[in-house]
Amino acid sequence: MSTTPDYIEFVLDQIDNKWNKRSKKMFGEYMIYVNEKPILLVCNNTVYVKELDCIKTLFPKENKGFPYKGAKEHYIVDVEDKELFNNIIDELVRVVPLPVKNPGKSG
């Protein structure tokens, strides 16, 4: 089962309006960017974030899963707990770097 556009809209609505937010469809699933940083991975209508030290105290140990076959284990985010969800985003926006743009091949 793939992530539905309605679910992506719901997740984006849960993110505080103080952030610049957008989604990008990738390989049938979605990446959600907050302030142009890749923060949330959404697969099968489930929101995942990388296991980072800055947020590990916000997740119970059993709240983990694999977003796709071959992926590393990620935390699973409860987006319905809007306050906790936005606290997680606050922390991640502070530590996740902006993606590096490839200048392309010259030829």
N, C-alpha and C positions, 0 to 999 in steps of 0.2 A: 504494500500500500504506500503510495506517495503522499507527500504533504499536500494538503488542499490550499488553494488560494484564500479561502475563508479563514483557515487556521492562521495563516501568515498575517492576515489583516487583524485578527484577534490579538496575536502576539505584539504586533506593532502598536496597537491601541493600549496595551498594558504598559508600554514603555513611556516614561515621563516625557512630557512635551518640551522639557528643557533641553533635550537631546535632539540632534539632527539624526534621523533614523531612516533607513531604507533597506529593502530586501533585494537580493539578486538570486535568480534561479540558476543553480549549478548542478549539472548531472542529474536532473530530475528532482533535486531537493533544493534547499535554500540556505544562504548565508545572510544573516542580518548584520548590517553595519551600523554602528553607533558612532557618531562624529567621525565617519569614514574609516573606522577601525573594525575589523572583522571580529565581532564579539560572540554572536550566537550561531550555532549550527542547528538547523531544524530538519529532522529526518523523520518520516512516518508520523507526522503530527506530534513530535516530541522535541523539546528544546534541550540542547546540550551545550555545555561549556567545557573548555579544557580544564584539567585538574591543575590549578595553580595554588601556591601556598597562601596567597592573599585572600582566598575565598574558602579554603578548606574547612574552616570552623562554621561556615554557613550551611554545610551539607551533612546529613547523616551518612555513615559509611555505606549503608545499603542503597543509597540514592545515586547509583552509578549504572552506566550501561554503555553499549557500543553503538554508535550512530549508524555504522555500516560495516559490512564484512571487511576485515583487515584493518579497521581503525583501532587506535588506542582507546582505552576506557576513558569516558568523560563523565562529568557530573550531569545529572538530569535535573533540570530546573522546573520548579512549580510556578508557572507563570500566573496562576490564579492568586497567589499570595503576592499582590502587587507591591507591597512595601519591601518585602524580602527581595523580590525580583529586581526592583530598582536599586536596592543596596548592592546587590551583586553587580549590576551594570556600573554603578558608581566606582566600585573597586576595579573592575576590569578596564574601564576607560582610562584609569590612571596608569595601568601597567602594560596594557597591550599596545605594541608599537603600530604606527601607521604602516600599511603595506608598502614595500619598495617597488617602485615602477621599473620594469625592465625597459631599457632604452631601445631595445630592438636590435636586430642584426643589421649591420651595414653591409652593403654588397653591391 
